[in-house]
Amino acid sequence: MKKRPRLLLTFLVAIVMILSACGTKNNANNANKDLLKEVKDRGTLRVGVMGTYQPYNFLNEKKEMDGFDVDIAKEVAKHLGVKVEFVAQEFSGMIAGLQTNKFDVVISQMTITDERKKQMDFTKPYITNHVKVIVQEDNNTINSVEDFKGKNIGVGLGTNDETYLRTELMPKVGDFTIKTYDDVITSLKDLDTGRIDATINNMYAIKPIVEKNGFKIKAVGEPVKSDQAGIAVRKGNEPFLKELDRILAEMKADGTYKNIYMKWFNEEPAE
């Protein structure tokens, strides 16, 4: 009689081990799932975008996603033979959203950096942006990032620009206060009213906002740095990544990319 509890316990342990092994196997299969096939079978490409970064991605008057990134995403989906679904996401949560399968790709000015390459894969760059110092129109004391010491500087939360300010610039020029923002317009409002002394951004991004709101601000000095953005994909999806690179190359070869670029920036792409 005493042997039965032992046999029962041994049996239960064996069942748990088998179920655990099956679960591990299923997780591995899910991790190695063919995302390209999954997207095509689903018939929809889910794209993560901020939706607050005009002219790259924003809600237009019809409350539809619009902008340079949006047109790139639509064209990519067209080449894949699927529809596109845009998923709005604050930039600070973009990487987590991608990793938790909230969307298939990020096409939202995600700058390619070595640190981000550890967390996700990127296509070849589809745009290069030049970042400059932005100050109030009557500010003559800040002419470059060298003048940031002791000042209040605004920057997008979780962006490559924030990383640059904290890890590269501050050790070089001395301490300054960094105030982070979830959207560009709020940072520019604070700059316009004097709540911060400067911010860094690219002129393509701030021009529509400045013109619409009448902000009295200006760009000064030479570009602080140049950033390249790519389409971000969860790691382990090499066939899908190669297909996206092929599509981007095709778009550039047939003139589609040039047309989209000129539509939003009124000039030909440099690359």
HELIX and SHEET records of a PDB file:
HELIX    1   1 LYS A    3  ALA A   31  1                                  29    
HELIX    2   2 LEU A   35  ARG A   42  1                                   8    
HELIX    3   3 PHE A   68  LEU A   80  1                                  13    
HELIX    4   4 PHE A   91  GLY A   93  5                                   3    
HELIX    5   5 MET A   94  GLN A   99  1                                   6    
HELIX    6   6 ASP A  114  LYS A  117  1                                   4    
HELIX    7   7 VAL A  145  ASP A  147  5                                   3    
HELIX    8   8 ASN A  160  THR A  163  1                                   4    
HELIX    9   9 TYR A  164  LEU A  169  3                                   6    
HELIX   10  10 MET A  170  VAL A  173  1                                   4    
HELIX   11  11 VAL A  184  ASP A  192  1                                   9    
HELIX   12  12 MET A  203  ASN A  213  1                                  11    
HELIX   13  13 GLU A  238  ALA A  253  1                                  16    
HELIX   14  14 THR A  256  PHE A  265  1                                  10    
SHEET    1   A 5 LYS A  83  ALA A  88  0                                        
SHEET    2   A 5 THR A  44  VAL A  49  1                                        
SHEET    3   A 5 VAL A 105  VAL A 106  1                                        
SHEET    4   A 5 ALA A 232  VAL A 233 -1                                        
SHEET    5   A 5 ASP A 121  PHE A 122 -1                                        
SHEET    1   B 3 THR A  52  TYR A  53  0                                        
SHEET    2   B 3 ASN A  57  LEU A  59 -1                                        
SHEET    3   B 3 MET A  65  ASP A  66 -1                                        
SHEET    1   C 5 THR A 177  TYR A 181  0                                        
SHEET    2   C 5 ASN A 152  GLY A 156  1                                        
SHEET    3   C 5 ALA A 198  ASN A 202  1                                        
SHEET    4   C 5 ILE A 127  GLN A 136 -1                                        
SHEET    5   C 5 ILE A 217  ALA A 229 -1                                        
END                                                                             
